[in-house]
């Protein structure tokens, strides 16, 4: 009995040494983050606060529900920064809604092998970073610019709850001064009004995506930016002066014609009334002196002058015969 107890105690001691003495009880230096595209790829970044040794260091993913679906990757130091390590894991099967993993970091820390339990239960749904959108294209007109794209490696139930952010700038400018628009719809398209674009200037645009923040069942970071598309607003064609004058005359033809007809109508009406008041109502003696009118065309002064001349011509003949002008 005592031997059995001793053996049991020895096994517990060995287990304790493996667990605590092996480093699982120690705090992990720095921070480790693992983001997945919710398909088969997991990318991990370990940032240390101080030197941790020469390694090597490995991450181990153990599936909590499916045996044999485990994966590992070797953390490699970033060339530009000595305290950063990264690795990428390609899982054997697509991530499922119910998947969960135990993630541990194992390595040689200054000559001693240690194992740190970094994620006792890693839930992929809460650590999503999708692949960037693809095939971004654009079509600009004089009134607006349409931009559209596609997403790849995104399950259909996530595609319906995505949100997008558009970034665009003048082609010659830096992205630090670009304008950002968070789109209200999950549709992979957007329109930019021409009033937001300068005429004759080329623009570049790109887009990124993530699961909507309104979804509590998922937690997502923004994807990387897509490739860019270049577009330029189409200028409104200038109308020549001749065409412009023709259009103006076409627009003015109807009111001018109406005004002319109205003017002629009132002029004729007023002229008729004036003639009736001034000409047609003036009395004329033509009816009473018809022979005189026929002979002298109504010119009484001329008729009188001719009568006087006629009398003057007959006067000498009367005096020669000894007759008085009065006939006495």
Secondary structure, 3 states (H helix, E strand, C coil): CHHHHHHHHHHHHHHHHHHHHCCCCCCCCCEEEEEECCCCEEEEEEECCCCCCCCCEEEEEEECCCCCCCEEEEEEECCCCCCEEEEEEECCCCCCCCCCEEEEEEEEECCEEEEEEEEEEECHHHCEECCCCEEEEEEECCCEEEEEEECCCCCHHHHCCEEEEEEEEECCCCHHHCEEEECCCCCCEEEEEHHHCCCCCEEEEEEEEEECCCCCCCCEECCCCCCCEEEECCCCCCCCHHHHHHHHHHHHHHHHHHHHHHHHHHHHHHHHHHHHHHCCCCCCHHHCCHHHHHHHCCCHHHHHHHHHHHHHHHHHHHHHCCCCCCCC
